[in-house]
Amino acid sequence: MKKALFILVSLSSTFSFSQKKTSNFSVNYNKNIETYFLAEILSAEHRKNNKDFELYKIKECSVYQPIVNKALKKYEHLKNSEIAILTAKINDVLIDKYGIFNDMLMNPLMYHQEFPATEWINDYQFHSNNLTKEQNKEVTDLIKNYLTELSKFYTKENINQFFIENKAFYQGGINEYNKQIPAGFTSAMEQFYGEGFNSYTILISPMMMWPIADGEGRGIASNVISKSGKTDIYEIASPFVKVEKQGQFGYDNQFQARFLSVHEFGHSFVNKEVYAHKDQLEKFKDLFEKSNLKEAMIKTGGYGDHQTCVAEHLVRLGEIETAKIQKDFERAKRLEDYHLKNNFIFLPLLEEKLKDYNSNRKKYKKFGDFVPQLLEVFENTNIEFINNALDQNKK
């Protein structure tokens, strides 16, 4: 798998949008997520896919991620344990048989009650437009069985003691991330998308390894629908600052924190709308694969699927519009320029199309109502336009 899932740029600007923080936004960490990434560390030597990269991550990140370093020292004797082997196996199977990477495991981890609990918050069912009904069931069963074993591992090895021992570091990371977030950014997003969620939570993950270079970090979006029908959304964030001295926790980069937060929360607004229109995107699938766009998107961030390409475009469109609502026009322009240079070539056409949405909010009460119109931008393109636009980016 390519290293660069997210390529970020240092843009110096500040949000001018300000209002009181609401109680539905918080920063925290989750023991399920951290326990999984611990198991992933232990599993590296058993991997068949991406083994070299997994071992490289350990070598690199253990130098400047204290939690990774401490976990290695405390649990090194478990490298040949059952959970290490099972974690390697589930990742290899998901990649080989279903084309799924570890980011897809975050959702079921959040659907499961926090360890040491063994119950689920709500019934979890994996679903991908790219898989058959039978395959989705196979993946669901595979994940549920794995999480049963991960829960047992948490209890058997008393992993909770690790969190007790490192409570101060986790709290430091939470406080550090909290300082970077502008008041009211979720309200700006709700204004643009025309809807909101029950809660917005950033989950720091000091255990998640992602080699830090040029201010790069990894964020993963997740959401959970409760039995009452309410949706809670999450951004799971790896460290993006090297911890090199006392008092650092890995999250002291304002732009990075804000970028990842708006971006990952944006997926919860956007993805459900894009993937509901699979049939409408069939024409674009052909254009995506026959033009140079697929190769360019893989280089940009591993986005080798046409639906993912569309969703990533619309999330970035939302980033720009959120900045405008917050009256941070400099940041909006810099984001636009940056994303264009990174092959998001449809942004100008999408922004032009979006004028109809912004001027007709009585008709289009929420973003999802307007998504079919935005998808026309992708449907009505052609290979010549795509390749010429990509060539322009190289100059």
Helices and strands as residue ranges (DSSP letters): E 25-28, H 31-43, G 44-46, H 51-64, H 66-75, G 76-78, H 82-98, G 102-105, H 106-111, H 133-156, H 160-165, H 167-180, H 185-193, E 199-204, E 219-225, E 231-237, H 254-274, G 275-277, G 279-281, H 282-290, H 293-301, H 306-325, H 329-341, H 347-359, H 367-379, H 383-394
